[in-house]
Amino acid sequence: MAIKILEIGTGYTSIPAKVGAATEIVVEELTRSLLKAGADAKILDIQDNQRAATSLPIKDVCFPQFLNTTFHNLGIFHKFKRVLYSLSLVPALKRNHGTEKTVLHFHNQYNFFFYDLLSRFLPGRGKAQTAYTVHSYVWGFPWEQIKDTIHKKYFMEIRAIKKADLVLCLNEGARSLFMEHFGVQASKLKVVLNGVNTDTYRPLYTPEAKRLKRQVRGINANRLALHVGSVCPRKNQLGILEDLLPAIQDNGLDFAFAGGIIDHEYLEQIHSFAQEHNIKEQVHYLGEVTPGAELNEIYNLADLFVFNSTSEAFSLAPLEAMSSGAPVFFGDINVSDTLISLEAGIKRFRTGHFYEQHQQLVQDEAALAALGAKGRELIVQTYSWDKVAEDYNTAFKAIL
């Protein structure tokens, strides 16, 4: 049965995302794959007069254009923008879900909170079922560590978790927290994956072509380790650099990282560390990269991708890197339980022991390439958006 699904943009930035906005990428790719699977899917998204070109069916939610919709700082202005957008969403959702049964799929706590609070005053509330995907990384920490923050800053998300007809969790740890601490019934909690567009993120270069592409960017290393993610302590670029230091000093390895700068002081700490240890020429900040073809080119510069965030719900970057043919090295700080289950195309390392564990592998170009090829095969088989969308479609049908 074809079902009607309204995927709801968060208001952070317009879809398709021009910056590394993971949730917006999820909405875009999930909608595309749902359409391919035969669902009647549409996106409701923040109005943007400069929206990137797309063939996706997107309905603009009217929004005061004096507020810059491309402004991404996570401060008071951003919260004010999210509130106004969420208020504008309520009548827009009512107008668009019509008379047939519909799934309203939310991805942000502000959006769900104001819809749930205000939609009762408009006709037609009973015609739609609500689904909420929990993207927040905070649920990756132990409860005792986060409980005060949760009740102060995530009270809107708590409401969404309790009131949505279906709650989609990106890992089992979050699902367990919701049952234990909020009394949510297991029957309305479902663990789903994030996916990757395996056509967009794919291998591009021969080893020689890869070296030439790196040289154009001023990177002359024998091997290149890469990280992609917002520059901030949670993504732990400095910790990764500390782990890679012996390999950089002794093994001809360079380290490159790309992503929007959330914490400028943290970026300076990375540069200071490189200066202090005389590896400044081997450390490269590549800036913020547009998702899609441009980001795929960055992944294809790397011989290996290194990931060691302090907390993640389900990071897209390792999947994108593996889909692009780069083997992924996971650290041991706090990787999502879903990502831990990956077996092909990855290696793990203990913090402080990267070099002693993987010295020979980092020197072996052919072995790295073979490991990357296995990862690419796993992603195509299991983590493509087309396969992930099947799980969403099944979950949505179950609540109609």
N, C-alpha and C positions, 0 to 999 in steps of 0.2 A: 504494500500500500504506500502510495506517495504521501508524504506528510509535509505540513507547512512549518518551516523553521525560520525564525527571525534571529539572526546572529547580531548581537548588540555590541558595537564598538564602545570602548571605554571612555573616550573623550580626551585621552592623553595626547594622541596625534591621529591624524586622519589615515584611513586605509585606502590604498596600500601604503605601508609605512615607509617613509623616506629615511628614517633613522632606525637604530637597533632597538625597536620596541617589540619585545617578544610576544606580548599578548595580542597586539594588533596583527602580527604575523600569523599567529594561531587562528585568529578570526578569518583572515584572508584565505589561508590555505585550507582550513576546515570547510569553509563555505564552497570553495572551488571543488573539493572532492565530494561534498554532499550533493552538489549539483550533478556531478558526473555519475553519482549513484542513483540519480532519479528523484531526489528530494526536491520539494518546492522551497528553496532556500533563498533568503535575501538578507542583506546587511542593512541595519540602521546605524548611521554613523554621524559624527559631528560634522557640521557644515564646514567646508573648506573650498574657497573659490579657486584655490590652486591645487586641487587634488591631483595626484599622479594618475596618469592614464590607466584605465583598467576596463576589462570586459565584464567584471562582476556586477550583479545587480545591487546597487547601493542607493539607499534612500537617505537624503540629507535630513538631518534634524536641525531645524532652524535655530540659529544661535547668534547672539550679538557679535557682529563681525569686528567691532572695535576691540574685542578681546582677541589677541593674536593666537590663532589655533595651532600655530607651529611652535609655541612657547613650551619648553619642556622642563624647566626647573621645578623641582618638587618642593616648592615653598607655599606661602600663604596664597599668592596669586593663583597658583595651580589648583589648590584646594577650592578656591572661590570659583574658578572656571569649571571644575568638576561638578560642583553643586548646581550651578546654573544649567549646565548641560544635562544633568540628571533630571532636573525639574522640567526641562524641555522635552525629555524623553517620554514622560508619562503620557501626555496626550498623543504624541506621535506613535507610541506603541499601540494605544487603543485604536487609533485610526487604521493602523496597518494590519492588525491581526484579524480583522473582519469577523465574519459570522461562523467560520469553520473552526474546529479545534486546531490550536497552534501551540508550538513550543517556543517560548521566549527564552533564549539562551543568553544568560548574563555572564560577564567575565570580570566585573568590578563591583566592589561592595557599595560604593556610592550609588551606582545605577540601580542596583536591586533594592537598596534601602528606601530610596525615594519612590520607586515604583510601588513597592509593597505598602508603603505608608499612605500614599496619595491616590492610588488607582481605585480604591474602594469608593471614592467620591464620583467616579465616572462610570457610565454604563458599560457592561460587557466584560467585567473582570473574570467571570466564570468561564469564558470561552477559551482561555489560554492556560496552559500549564507552564510552570517555570522550572528551568534548569539553571544551575549555578556551578561554574567551574572555579575551583579554588586555586588560583595561581600564586598566592602570596608565599614567599619563601620562608616567612617567619615560622610556619608550622613544622619546619625541619629541625627545630631546636627542641630539647627536652622541656616538658611542661613546666617544671619548677623554674626554669630559666625564663620562660616567656609569659607566664600567666598574668603578671601585672601589666605588661605591655599589651597583651591581648585585650584585656578589659578596658584599657584606657584608649587605645588607638584602633582596635579592630572590632568595636562593638557593632558596627554596621555589618561586618562580615559574619559575626556570630548570628545576627538576625537572619542573614541570607542562608547560612548553614542550617538553621533551625526551621525556616519557613519555606524554603524552596521545595518543590515537589520531587526534585532529583538533584543530588549533590554529586558532582564529578570531582574526584580527587586524583591528583597526579602521582601520588605514592601511597603505599599502605600505611606508613607512619601517620600521615594526616588523618586518614580514615579512622584509625584506632583512637586518636585524640578526640575526634568528634563524637564517637560513641561513648568513650569513657567520661569525658568532662562536660558534654552538652546533652547527653542522653538521646542522641540521634539514632533512630532505628537503622540497623544494618541494611534493611531492605531498600532504603532510599539513598544509600551511599554506594557509589560504584567507582572503582579505580580504572582510569583510562590513561592512555599514553599521549604524549605529544608526538608529532610526526615530523617528517622532513620532505621537502619537494625534491625527489631524487632526479628529476630532470633539470632543475635549476642548479642543484649542488651535485657536481659530478667531476670526475677527473678530467684534466685538460691537457697536461704537458708531459712530454718525455723528460727524463732526468736532465738532459742537456738543456732543453727549452726552459725548464724550471730554473736552472742556474742563471740563464741569460735574463729571464724575467726579474730575478732577484737583483742582479747587477744593475738593472735600470733604476731600481729603487735604492741603490747604494749599499746593497747587502752582498758581501763577497764571501760569505761563510761556506765551508764545506757542507754543513748541515744547519738547518734552521728549525728552531722550536717556536711554536706560535701559541698565543692565547688570544681569544676574542671575548670581550665582555666589558661592561661599564667599568671605568677606572675608579675603583673604590675599595676600601678594606675588605668588604664581604667577598669580592671576587678574588682577592688575595694575589694580585700580580707580584707584589713585593715578595711574598712568601715563595712563590714559584721561582722568582729570580734567585732567591737565596738557595733554593734546592738545586738549581741549575748551575750555580757559580762554579763548582769544580769542573764541570764539563765544559763550561765556557772558557775557563782559564787554561785547560789542558787539552782540549779535544777539538778545537776548531768549530765549536757550536756557537751560533748567535741566537738571541732571543728577541722576538718581535711580538708586540701586543697592539691590538686595535680595539677601539670602543669609545663611546662618549665619556667625557670627563665629568664624573659626579663630584669628586673630591680633588680639587687642585693641589691642596697640600699633600695629599697622598701621592700624586704624580711627581711632585718635587722630591718626596722621599725616595721614590724609585730612581730618579735621576741622580740623587745624592749618593745612593748606594752604589750605583754604577760608577760614578766618579771616584768614590772612595776606594773601590776595588780594581780600579784601572781597567774597566771593561766598557767604558762609555761608547766606544766605537762598535761594540758587539751587541748593544741594546738599542732597539729601534721602536719608537712609538709611531704607528702608522695612521693615527687619527681615527675619526669616526667614519665608518664605511657604510654605504647604503646597502641594505639587504638585497639579495638577488645576485645578479651576474657580477657586480663589483665585489661583493663579499666572497663569492665563489673563487674569484681570481686570487684573493688574499689567502684563502685556505689552500689553494693550489701552489702557493709559494713554499709551503711548509713541508718538512720531512716528518714532523711529528707535532701533535697538538697536546698541550699540557693543561690540565684542569685540576684545581684544588680549592674550590670555593668553600667558605666556612658554612654556607647554607644555601640550598637550592630546593625549589619545589620540583622542577624538572627542567633543566637547562636545555635550550635548543642547540647551543653551540657545539657540544660534543657530537650530536647527531649530524649536524651540518658538516662538521669536519670529517667524520667517518664517511658520509655520503660523497664527499669530495675526494676521498681516497687517502686521507691522512690517518695514520694510526693514532689512537688517543691514549695518553698516559694519565691515569686517575691517581690523585693523591689520596690521603687517608683521613682528611679532616672531617668532612660531613657531606658525602656524596649521597644523592637520592637513592633510596633502596631500589627504585626501578632501574636506575642506571647501573647500579652494582650488579644487577642480574645479567648485564651484557657479558658475553663470553668471547666473541670473535672480534678481532681488530683492536683489542685493548691490552694494555699492561697496567699494572698498579705499582705504586712505590710508597714507601714509608717516608714521611716527612724527615728531611735531613739525610736520606740515604739514596736519593735518585741515582747519583753517579756510581756508587758501588754496586747497585742492583742492575743498572742498565748500560754500563760503560761500553761493553762489546756491541750491544744492539745499536746504540747511537752511532757507532762507527761503521755499521754495515748498511749501506744504501739499499742493497737488494733485499735484505731481510725486512727493513722498514717498509719498503714498497709492497712486499708480499703480505705483511701484516695489515697494511692499509687496504689491500685488495680484499682480504677476508672481511674486514669491517664494512666495506662498501656492499659486499654481498649480503651480509646480515641486515643492513639497513634497508636495502631494496626488498628483501623478503618479509621483514617484520615491521619496520618503522616508517614506511612510506605513508603519506597522508591518505592515499586511497584506501589502504588497509586499516588505518586508525579510524577513518570516517565510518567504516562498517560498524565498529564498536559504538560510536556515538549514535548512529542511526538506530541500532538495536535498542540502546538505552532510551532514546527519545520515544520510540514506538511503544515501549513498555508502560509509559505514563499517560498515553492517550486513550 
